[in-house]
Structures are given as C-alpha cells and as structure tokens.
Amino acid sequence: MDSWQTTMSNFYMTYKILSQLIPILPGLFLARLGDRGWRKMPIVVPLIGLILSRLVMLLMLTLDWPLEVLWVEVTLKGLCGGFVVFWGGSMTLLSLSSAEQDRSKLMMTAELTNGIAGVVGCVASGHLFDFTTVSLRPGVMTMVVCLLLFAFCVLYTIFFLEVGYGNASGFLIVLSSFLSAMVMSRWVSELTLITIGLLSYTAGIFFMTSVTTTYMFYIGIVLTSLQLSLKVSSAGYSLLYIKIYQHTLNWFPGLVFIISGIITTVAIIPISYDSKHKYDAVASERLGRSESYQEQYVFVYRTDTVTVTGQYQYPDNRPGDVDAFSREPFVVRFKAPKTVIKEFVLIPQHTTPTNTTKELDALYDVLQHVKKMWKTENVMLLGDFNADCGYLAKKNRKHVRLITEKSLIWLIEDEIDTTVRSTTSCTYDRIVVHGERFAREIVPLSAKPFDFQREYGLTEEQALEVSDHYPVEVLLKVVNSKLFFNGATSLALTGTKETTSKSKFLSLFVLSYLVSQVLIL
C-alpha cells in the first residue's frame, strides 16, 4: 500500500511539475501576441491544446496506452498555454471590450459563470464516467463530450478533471467565495476580506490533518473558501509537499497540511501592514458639451497626511460669459497641517485647444470667485492649459488676465517641452501660483515636467499609450521639510533627517488635471 502511494505521488508530482513549468514560455509568448493586437490568440491556441490533450487521453483509454502517456497529454496542453492562459486571455478581452464602470461587474459575472459551469460539468462527468457498454470503456464518453465542448466553444469552456465529483467541490467553493465576497464587501475592507480568506483556509487545512473519509474531505475543502494554495501553488511547492508526504506517510501523513496551514497563517502578518498608507479620492461629475465625449477631474490623496476641507464644481454661469468652459473647473481645498501653507486650493483645468485664449482668461474669474467664496489667497491653478504653439498665439497673450495679472506667477516657463512626441515641442501643461507668499514657499526651479518615458525606460510608442503629455510637478516647502508634486501632478511631503522620524514620508497625491476620459455611448 505504501509503495503504491509513493508510486502514485511520484507520478502525480511529475505530472504537476510538467503542468506548471511547460506553459510559462508559451504563455509569455501568447501574452505578447495579445499585447500586439492578436487578442484572440491567448484564447484560441489554449483551446486547441486542450482539444489535443483530450484526444490523447481518449486514445489512451481506447488503445490501452500506458499511464505515462499522460505526460504527453500535459506537455501538449502546456505548450499551447493551458487553461490558465485561456482564462487570462478571456479576462483581457473582456476588460478591453467593456466600459470602465461595468468592468468589475462583468469580470465577477465571468468568474461566477465559471463556477456554475464547473459544478455542472464536474457532476455530469461523474455520471458520464460510468456510462459504459460492451465496446465502450469507462471514461470514453466523458472524453468524447469534453472534446465536443472544447471544439465548439471558443469563448466558454468547462474546467475538467478526470475525477469529476471531487473537483465539483472546488467549483462550489468558487461560488461560495463569490457570494461571500459580494455580501461582506458591503461592510468590511479588502484587507479584512483577504485576512478572513487566509484564516478560513487555515481552519480548513488544519481540519484536513484528521481527515479519514471522503465526506470529511469535502467539509475541510468547504472551510477553505478561497483555496489560496491551489491558486498560487507552484512546481516547487508541489515537489516539497509531495516529498514531505512520502517521508511522513507511515507516522503522520497529515504533517503537510499543518505546514501549509502555518505558512498561510504567517502570510497574514505582512498584509496587516498594508494599511499603513490609506488613499482616497474625490472626482468631478462628467464634464463636456458633447454627450459622446466627456471627461472628469480626479484628485487622489493620502488620508493620513491631508484632509479635503471643501470641493466645488464651478457652475460656469457668469453673467455675460455663460458656458465659457468646455470642462468647467472642479475646485478642491486641502488642509495639510505640516506644510507652511496650512491650507491651499487647487484649480485644475483642461482647456479646449480651439478655445484656449478664452478659457484661460475665464480662469481668472474662477480664481476671483474662489478667493471670495473661501476667503483664501493660497490658490494654485494647474493642468493641461494648451498654453503654447498655435493654441495660444503670442499676440493674444495680452488679452489673457491669467497672464497679465501681476499677482500670478507662472512656474513652468515657455520653451519647456511637456509633450511626449519627439516631433513636437510645446509647453502645454502649466502650474500657476497666486500670490507672493505662496510663491515663496516653493522650492526654486522645482517646477518641471515629469519625464515618465525616460524614468521608466519606455519607447515613445509605449509612452503614448499612457499619455501624449508629460505631467508636471513642483516642490513646496514645509517646516524643516520639502513638499513635492510627483508623477501626474501629484503632491507628497517628506521630511529632512531631523524630521523624518516624525513625518515619515508624509504625502498627498493630487491629480491636478484630467485623469480619466470617459466615453458615454
């Protein structure tokens, strides 16, 4: 008996390692093809591999081929990417073909569909396995049905294992996990959900140490609701666990479950520190004159360093100049206790290129309105002003109060290129500060574009997939520290050596201009 279990576990170990290692390179290649526009390749090729693998299994059953032929089956499946690549390709295509606001719901629906299909398919496979005749061996009908389903389903598949009923419990866990996450997410955070999942897995895996019957196995599996080890298991873990099982088979076969449970419990420790920095966001409504194309202003900030003390959507109804903006400014006031400027206002603006002169001049009216409304002088205007090249002619600058008013200091100077394309050189993106006091608290010469293309080693083509403009950044002073805008015009605070222990990377991220463009169909 022990020799038989050792032989079977060695066979399973080899099969498992092949199934985990072989798909790596083909999977990367198929993913690369998908990124280059061949979106259906990561779906079609794995399906072909699944058909070939099931055909090999069918021939093995009908022609009495040795069990080692299964290694050929798993190799064929792995060389085509396997189910993992197929599912990843399906999720990618789903993401690209769905609207941003519907994407999460559609992906959860796909996971739910996978779970339902798995339960139905695995239970059915158990019955089909026993369907035999004089000339039809057990399992042949299962392979035939599986081949037909893989052959005629391109966007939908059933995850199949030879032992149908056992795997059905796993798919029931997908359903229970989906429903639990959907219900509990209303009251608990994502971190809490992860912790609950890890603890539920630990409870189930320790329960498995005393399992002696099949029905008890199902109970233990149900307790491991998220099945994290099955999702993140690798060839190394499989090899380690199987060898431990073989060496402890005679005196304590449940040791591998105890080790797995301990590792899972330890995994809770690092994620408990993930809540050190919390972020929040405020966003405008969708803005734009056309229903077919609208945009939003979004501010993302660190809640442990700053607070939002006010937000205001400019109505753009000033008498004599109604509807001056295509995308009216969304104004936000922040309070940052450790900055020299304890409270300040940010006014982002993305002007329409063909109406730049008028919108920039109208921004001065917004500034005056906000100053009066919130009784503040600490105001910064920033974003994609389109304030250069053909959109803002030099002869028109004398008509723009945002330029002629002496109390306004433009920090991004002319001749500084804020565009990604090598064929253009325009200073479209700007940062403008109101008042000498605010200007004094800015680190000299710190306002500049953030060249993310050079910073992250991107090609121009890759950078253009992010944006055709560089975001702009600026450093602001705080007491014994420096406050800096980083990335997409984001704001962060960090102390000097004397104050680092107290402030510890105090930061605030503020997206000052258009972050998301929303197409309304």
URQUIUR-V739378 format. One record per backbone hydrogen bond with DSSP energy under -1.0 kcal/mol. NH is the residue of the N-H (numbers start at 1). CO is the residue of the C=O. If there is no record, write none. Layout:
# URQUIUR-V739378
nh=<NH:NH>
co=<CO:CO>
This chain:
# URQUIUR-V739378
nh=<5:6:7:8:9:10:11:12:13:14:15:16:17:18:19:20:21:22:24:27:28:29:30:31:32:33:34:35:36:37:38:39:41:43:44:45:47:48:49:50:51:52:53:54:55:56:57:58:59:60:61:62:63:65:69:70:71:73:74:75:76:77:78:79:81:85:86:87:88:89:90:91:92:93:94:95:96:97:102:106:107:108:109:110:111:112:113:114:115:116:117:118:119:120:121:122:123:124:125:126:127:128:129:131:133:140:143:144:145:146:147:148:149:150:151:152:153:164:167:168:169:171:172:173:174:175:176:177:178:179:180:181:182:183:184:185:186:187:188:193:194:195:196:197:198:199:200:201:202:203:204:205:206:207:208:209:210:211:217:218:219:220:221:222:223:224:225:231:232:238:239:240:241:242:243:244:245:246:247:248:252:255:258:259:260:261:262:263:264:265:266:267:268:269:272:273:274:276:280:282:284:287:294:295:296:299:301:303:305:306:307:309:310:312:314:321:323:331:332:333:334:335:336:339:340:342:344:345:346:347:349:351:355:356:359:360:361:362:363:364:366:367:368:369:370:371:372:373:374:379:380:381:382:383:385:385:387:388:391:396:399:400:403:404:405:408:409:411:416:418:420:424:428:430:432:433:434:435:439:440:442:443:446:448:450:452:455:456:458:463:464:466:467:470:473:476:477:478:479:481:482:483:484:485:486:489:492:493:494:496:500:502:503:504:515:518>
co=<1:2:3:4:5:6:7:8:9:10:11:12:13:14:15:16:17:18:21:23:24:25:26:27:28:29:30:31:32:34:33:37:38:40:40:41:43:44:45:46:47:48:49:50:51:52:53:54:55:56:57:58:59:60:66:67:68:69:70:71:72:73:74:75:78:81:82:83:84:85:86:87:88:89:90:91:92:93:99:102:103:104:105:106:107:108:109:110:111:112:113:114:115:116:117:118:119:120:121:122:123:124:125:128:136:137:139:140:141:142:143:144:145:146:147:148:149:162:163:164:165:167:168:169:170:171:172:173:174:175:176:177:178:179:180:181:183:184:184:189:190:191:192:193:194:195:196:197:198:199:200:201:202:203:204:206:207:208:213:214:215:216:217:218:219:220:223:227:228:234:235:236:237:238:239:240:241:242:243:244:248:252:254:255:256:257:258:259:260:261:262:263:265:266:268:270:271:273:301:299:297:295:518:287:516:282:280:278:302:302:335:333:333:331:329:318:316:312:346:310:344:307:342:336:477:340:334:378:332:380:382:384:352:353:355:356:357:358:359:361:362:363:364:365:366:367:368:369:370:377:345:432:347:430:383:428:428:386:388:393:396:397:400:400:401:405:433:431:413:426:468:421:426:383:381:409:379:407:435:436:439:475:443:473:471:450:451:452:453:459:460:463:463:418:448:483:441:481:338:478:494:476:492:474:490:487:484:506:482:480:496:499:499:500:296:294>
